[in-house]
Amino acid sequence: MMIKMSLPLPPKIFLPPSNSPPTHHHHQAPPPLAPPRAAISIAIPETGLGRTGTIHDESTSSAFRDYQSLFMSQRSETVEPVVIKPIEGSIPVDFPTGTYYLAGPGLFEDDHGSTVHPLDGHGYLRAFHIDGNKRKATFTAKYVKTEAKQEEHDPVTDTWRFTHRGPFSVLKGGKRFGNTKVMKNVANTSVLKWAGRLLCLWEGGEPYEIESGSLDTVGRFNVAINGCDDGETSDRDVAGHDIWDTAAELLKPILQGVFKMPPKRFLSHYKIDDRRKRLLTVTCNAEDMLLPRSNFTFCEYDSEFKLIQTREFKIDDHMMIHDWAVTDTHYILFANRVKLNPIGSMAAMCGMSPMVSALSLNPSNECSPIYLLPRFSDTSMGGRDWRVPVEVSSQLWLIHSGNAYETIEDNGDFKIQIQASACSYRWFDFQKMFGYDWQSSKLDPSVMNLNRGDDKLLPHLVKVSMTLDAVGNCKSCEVEPLNGWNKPSDFPVINSSWSGEKNKYMYSASSSGTRRELPHFPFDMIVKFDLDSNTVRTWSTGARRFVGEPMFVPRSSNDGEEDDGYIIVVEYAVSVERCFLVILDAKKIGESDAVVTRLAVPRNLTFPMGFHGLWTSD
């Protein structure tokens, strides 16, 4: 293994900025900064993985402060786009003109003593517009004006008071007992642009439409109004009425009336079928959270956002789904199994624990069921009953799906491969994700960095390969680390032109493990997987810098090669209290000149860690 490395300067102790609300005005970019000192590129051959061999000496307190800095509230919004300039390199001449949108929370604490879980933080949409012709970039950021945001924010005094609990939080300075405001739609999870509409999505409510230039909020986008006409396809693959249907009917007026939950929860992850020019979404019923069965409705929209097909499936399993996969003929669900927690439910109803504590993981099955749900009525794989899952012989909690595709062999065998990030049931914890502790009002990084002596417990990338015969019987189903990579990893992405097809490359965020106190999370490395040669190449940030989800952007002069383009990713440099948009040459990841440019966001607009992004070409 060859390692190219420049040693970093000793890290300085970073004190988080004050919590006083900044004023809202037009911000000018400060003078350019010197580029960071510690960029590490690693080329890893097939024979071994290895480590960087770099260990940064640090204390627990400095790691704690760095971690808090990733989730510091940002109350400022831009009035108009702010020019951002490179501190390293320049925007390449073949970079396309377009916008990188990044969804995520912006606010974690109000002015009355309450803090919220990052998943309950108000949506703060960031937009990096890059003019490929002029080689210039601008930055815009605004809060999504959801109903919850308008209730909790006073625009006259610019102060906040949290009134909604949200599914993952407890209000220390607000109403706890009897607070039925649970479904706090903060539109903070992902971004979608379809049929000219820009939408911010959340895990459990309707999307909010955003004006793509100004980022002003248009309002809720009611996906249901684009319903099927009589001549379009609407199928229900469900069994007859049973006792749980009766229970569901009794729960609906409580959940929808008292707790104001929508009848169907719109999941924040969607899929694009490029070949058919379709948008695919999925919803689940509100009452499914409390019943030992799950209802999923898949919708497919044409390029004009007209609903052309729905498929509904009722599965006799209590599941919690965040992401899913799709092939040319199937929707694929990993059964992340949960169960009702009576003690947790009582604590949640009393306001002493988050509402999500009403559920707990269900590791009773040593295998992981995978449901192959037919997209079309005539795709049943030789009459296979979709209600019978394919079993993978290890417990996997699916986090994010990167790609899935299917092939038919000469002997008639049907093969599916899924590339995704997953973790063990033993690692995943509803209540403690990100280390949330409502009583201390801080995030505990040790929760995300527990060392239990087994790397397979942590979030990592996996390849699931299954083979079914011509009549749908499962001949094999195997899971293995992607390219043998065992380091903690998440946010798998590919060149979207290869979605649903056999891909050669995949990219993800990962951890180098070089920080003693933060060995697993946050991530500090971008990984490129060559699935044909079974090799891995990485680009790593400098000391006390972290990265979020990477995104692939094809060159404007793309020659058709799968990796002919760029990786864009936000770098959170807590060492200098700044955020940077980094552009990497996808072909050069693993080489010393992988960084093409690094664009600096103004210091007073430094934002907290985002979740999921989207690149759209103009």
Beta strands, then each sheet from edge to edge (+ up, - down):
strand 1: 2-5
strand 2: 40-44
strand 3: 82-84
strand 4: 86-89
strand 5: 98-102
strand 6: 105-107
strand 7: 122-131
strand 8: 136-143
strand 9: 153-154
strand 10: 159-160
strand 11: 190-194
strand 12: 197-201
strand 13: 208-210
strand 14: 217-220
strand 15: 233-237
strand 16: 264-266
strand 17: 271-273
strand 18: 278-285
strand 19: 294-301
strand 20: 307-315
strand 21: 325-326
strand 22: 330-334
strand 23: 338-340
strand 24: 359-361
strand 25: 368-374
strand 26: 390-392
strand 27: 397-408
strand 28: 414-423
strand 29: 436-437
strand 30: 442-443
strand 31: 460-468
strand 32: 474-481
strand 33: 489-493
strand 34: 505-510
strand 35: 525-530
strand 36: 535-540
strand 37: 545-547
strand 38: 551-554
strand 39: 565-573
strand 40: 578-585
strand 41: 595-600
strand 42: 613-617
sheet 1: 1+ 2- 36+ 35- 34+ 33-
sheet 2: 3+ 8- 7+ 5- 42+
sheet 3: 3+ 8- 7+ 6-
sheet 4: 4+ 41- 40+ 39- 37+
sheet 5: 4+ 41- 40+ 39- 38+
sheet 6: 9+ 10-
sheet 7: 11+ 12- 13+ 14-
sheet 8: 15+ 20+ 19- 18+ 16-
sheet 9: 15+ 20+ 19- 18+ 17-
sheet 10: 21+ 22- 25+ 26-
sheet 11: 23+ 24-
sheet 12: 27+ 28- 31+ 32-
sheet 13: 29+ 30-
end
